[in-house]
C-alpha cells in the first residue's frame, strides 16, 4: 500500500525555521502533484502548499512569503522549508498527492512553535 512518510518536524522558537520532507513509500505512481497540509488540535486539516509535476508552486495565504515547497530528486518526494515560524503554525504536517489517488494519509510530522 502506498503511503507518504513525513519527517523533519520538531520544537522551534517563534521566528525559527524547519525543513520538512516527505516521500511516497512503495509508490509506483507516475510523477504527480504533491501537497502539504496541516492539522492543528481541534481543527480540520488545511492546505498549506502544492507543487506540480512541473515544479510550479502554489501556497495558502498563511504560507506565502515564509514557506517554500520543492520537489526532491527522487520521484514523488517533496520538501517544505518553513521560515519565520509562528505559534499558529503549530500542527501535524502531512503530504499527499493532489488529487489523492486513493493514497492513505501518513502519520505526519509534528511541528511545535513556542512563543
C-alpha contacts under 8 A as a table, 3 or more apart, distances in Angstrom:
res1	aa1	res2	aa2	distance
1	X	26	X	6.77
1	X	103	X	7.92
2	X	24	X	6.44
2	X	25	X	5.65
2	X	26	X	5.11
2	X	27	X	5.44
2	X	103	X	5.99
2	X	104	X	7.21
3	X	24	X	5.53
3	X	25	X	5.52
3	X	26	X	7.24
3	X	27	X	7.75
3	X	103	X	6.00
3	X	104	X	5.63
3	X	105	X	6.50
3	X	106	X	5.84
4	X	22	X	6.38
4	X	23	X	5.40
4	X	24	X	4.23
4	X	25	X	5.91
4	X	95	X	6.64
4	X	96	X	6.45
4	X	103	X	7.97
4	X	104	X	7.64
4	X	105	X	6.63
4	X	106	X	5.12
5	X	22	X	5.37
5	X	23	X	5.43
5	X	24	X	6.36
5	X	25	X	6.83
5	X	106	X	5.72
5	X	107	X	7.02
5	X	108	X	7.04
6	X	20	X	7.13
6	X	21	X	5.70
6	X	22	X	4.28
6	X	23	X	6.78
6	X	93	X	7.77
6	X	94	X	6.53
6	X	95	X	7.13
6	X	106	X	7.17
6	X	107	X	7.21
6	X	108	X	5.32
6	X	109	X	5.68
7	X	20	X	5.72
7	X	21	X	5.34
7	X	22	X	6.31
7	X	108	X	7.39
7	X	109	X	5.53
8	X	18	X	7.10
8	X	19	X	5.91
8	X	20	X	4.45
8	X	21	X	6.15
8	X	109	X	6.80
9	X	18	X	6.90
9	X	19	X	7.44
9	X	20	X	6.21
9	X	109	X	5.16
9	X	110	X	5.12
9	X	111	X	4.86
9	X	112	X	7.87
10	X	18	X	7.75
10	X	109	X	7.91
10	X	110	X	6.13
10	X	111	X	5.06
10	X	112	X	6.13
11	X	111	X	6.17
11	X	112	X	4.74
11	X	113	X	5.90
11	X	114	X	7.33
12	X	16	X	6.03
12	X	17	X	7.24
12	X	18	X	7.76
12	X	111	X	7.89
12	X	112	X	6.33
12	X	113	X	5.01
12	X	114	X	6.25
13	X	16	X	5.57
13	X	85	X	7.67
13	X	113	X	5.34
13	X	114	X	4.76
13	X	115	X	6.17
14	X	84	X	6.90
14	X	85	X	5.33
14	X	86	X	5.02
14	X	87	X	6.25
14	X	113	X	5.66
14	X	114	X	5.66
14	X	115	X	5.31
15	X	83	X	7.01
15	X	84	X	4.07
15	X	85	X	4.86
15	X	86	X	6.40
16	X	83	X	6.14
16	X	84	X	5.41
16	X	85	X	5.51
17	X	81	X	7.46
17	X	82	X	5.40
17	X	83	X	4.40
17	X	84	X	6.18
17	X	85	X	6.15
18	X	81	X	6.14
18	X	82	X	5.26
18	X	83	X	6.76
19	X	79	X	6.82
19	X	80	X	5.61
19	X	81	X	4.40
19	X	82	X	5.97
20	X	79	X	5.37
20	X	80	X	4.98
20	X	81	X	6.39
20	X	82	X	7.90
21	X	77	X	7.43
21	X	78	X	5.78
21	X	79	X	4.24
21	X	80	X	6.39
22	X	77	X	5.59
22	X	78	X	5.44
22	X	79	X	6.30
22	X	95	X	6.66
23	X	76	X	6.20
23	X	77	X	4.35
23	X	78	X	6.64
24	X	27	X	5.50
24	X	76	X	6.07
24	X	77	X	6.53
27	X	76	X	7.86
29	X	32	X	7.44
30	X	75	X	7.97
31	X	53	X	5.88
31	X	75	X	6.16
31	X	76	X	5.82
32	X	52	X	6.78
32	X	53	X	5.13
32	X	76	X	6.69
32	X	97	X	6.52
32	X	98	X	7.24
33	X	50	X	6.97
33	X	51	X	5.63
33	X	52	X	4.18
33	X	53	X	5.01
33	X	97	X	5.75
33	X	98	X	5.29
33	X	99	X	7.53
34	X	50	X	5.69
34	X	51	X	5.53
34	X	52	X	6.56
34	X	53	X	7.85
34	X	76	X	7.37
34	X	78	X	7.19
34	X	95	X	6.82
34	X	96	X	5.69
34	X	97	X	4.48
34	X	98	X	5.56
35	X	47	X	7.48
35	X	48	X	7.37
35	X	49	X	5.59
35	X	50	X	4.14
35	X	51	X	6.38
35	X	95	X	5.40
35	X	96	X	5.56
35	X	97	X	6.07
35	X	98	X	6.18
36	X	47	X	6.44
36	X	48	X	5.39
36	X	49	X	5.24
36	X	50	X	6.30
36	X	80	X	7.67
36	X	93	X	6.92
36	X	94	X	5.67
36	X	95	X	4.34
36	X	96	X	6.78
37	X	45	X	6.50
37	X	46	X	5.42
37	X	47	X	4.50
37	X	48	X	4.97
37	X	49	X	7.08
37	X	93	X	5.66
37	X	94	X	5.11
37	X	95	X	5.91
38	X	45	X	5.44
38	X	46	X	5.44
38	X	47	X	6.65
38	X	48	X	6.76
38	X	91	X	5.81
38	X	92	X	5.42
38	X	93	X	4.25
38	X	94	X	5.90
39	X	43	X	6.25
39	X	44	X	5.94
39	X	45	X	4.28
39	X	46	X	6.26
39	X	91	X	5.21
39	X	92	X	5.30
39	X	93	X	6.57
40	X	43	X	5.41
40	X	44	X	7.31
40	X	45	X	7.37
40	X	90	X	6.60
40	X	91	X	4.24
40	X	92	X	6.34
41	X	91	X	7.15
47	X	60	X	6.55
48	X	59	X	5.99
48	X	60	X	5.13
48	X	62	X	7.55
48	X	63	X	6.34
49	X	57	X	7.12
49	X	58	X	5.55
49	X	59	X	4.30
49	X	60	X	5.99
49	X	63	X	7.37
49	X	69	X	6.68
50	X	57	X	5.57
50	X	58	X	5.12
50	X	59	X	6.47
50	X	69	X	7.08
50	X	98	X	7.99
51	X	54	X	7.81
51	X	55	X	5.66
51	X	56	X	5.40
51	X	57	X	4.40
51	X	58	X	6.43
51	X	69	X	6.60
51	X	70	X	6.77
51	X	71	X	7.30
52	X	55	X	5.09
52	X	56	X	5.16
52	X	57	X	6.51
53	X	56	X	7.53
55	X	70	X	7.22
55	X	71	X	6.96
57	X	69	X	6.72
57	X	70	X	7.80
59	X	62	X	7.90
59	X	63	X	5.90
59	X	64	X	5.72
60	X	63	X	5.35
60	X	64	X	6.36
61	X	64	X	5.31
63	X	66	X	5.62
63	X	67	X	5.25
64	X	67	X	6.23
65	X	68	X	7.95
66	X	82	X	6.09
66	X	83	X	5.16
66	X	84	X	6.20
66	X	85	X	7.74
67	X	80	X	6.65
67	X	81	X	5.47
67	X	82	X	4.44
67	X	83	X	6.04
68	X	80	X	5.63
68	X	81	X	5.03
68	X	82	X	6.60
69	X	78	X	7.14
69	X	79	X	5.69
69	X	80	X	4.52
69	X	81	X	6.36
70	X	78	X	5.63
70	X	79	X	5.33
70	X	80	X	6.54
71	X	76	X	7.49
71	X	77	X	5.88
71	X	78	X	4.25
71	X	79	X	6.24
72	X	75	X	7.19
72	X	76	X	7.38
72	X	77	X	4.94
72	X	78	X	5.01
72	X	79	X	6.78
73	X	77	X	7.25
74	X	77	X	5.89
82	X	85	X	6.60
85	X	89	X	6.47
85	X	113	X	6.78
86	X	89	X	5.38
86	X	90	X	7.58
86	X	113	X	6.14
86	X	114	X	7.82
86	X	115	X	7.55
87	X	90	X	5.64
87	X	112	X	7.26
87	X	113	X	4.65
87	X	114	X	5.71
87	X	115	X	5.98
88	X	113	X	7.58
89	X	111	X	7.51
89	X	112	X	7.50
89	X	113	X	6.78
90	X	110	X	7.69
90	X	111	X	5.21
90	X	112	X	4.52
90	X	113	X	5.46
91	X	110	X	6.01
91	X	111	X	5.45
91	X	112	X	6.62
92	X	108	X	5.76
92	X	109	X	5.35
92	X	110	X	4.33
92	X	111	X	6.00
93	X	108	X	5.22
93	X	109	X	5.25
93	X	110	X	6.26
93	X	111	X	7.08
94	X	105	X	7.26
94	X	106	X	6.83
94	X	107	X	7.44
94	X	108	X	4.58
94	X	109	X	6.75
95	X	105	X	7.55
95	X	106	X	7.74
95	X	108	X	7.58
96	X	100	X	6.20
96	X	103	X	7.23
96	X	105	X	6.81
97	X	100	X	4.57
97	X	101	X	6.82
97	X	103	X	7.40
98	X	101	X	7.45
100	X	103	X	5.76
105	X	108	X	7.85
